[in-house]
Amino acid sequence: MSNTSPELIEKIEGALDQIRPYLEADGGNVALLEITDDMVVKLKLLGACGSCPMSIMTLKAGVEQALKRAVPEIQSVEAVNITDMDDPNAVLPERMRG
């Protein structure tokens, strides 16, 4: 995130802070990892969010929509799990095509 403005990071973190209580109520949370040059926000799923089968739906329907409302220039939100960091070829549910 070295090329990302502090103002943009602050806006994204502020939007995440608005939805964190809902995630925390179910034992989960998210952490901002990266904002790509093409405005893709990459989040690490924490706690229950990391293993919840509904986490991708929550990410897309809840977190992504909240972030796009607060920061319209965001194109999408992606989950990056520890598996991704250990194995860049790992396939997460949102990357699978049926």
Order of alpha helices (4+ residues) and beta strands (2+ residues): alpha-beta-beta-alpha-beta-alpha
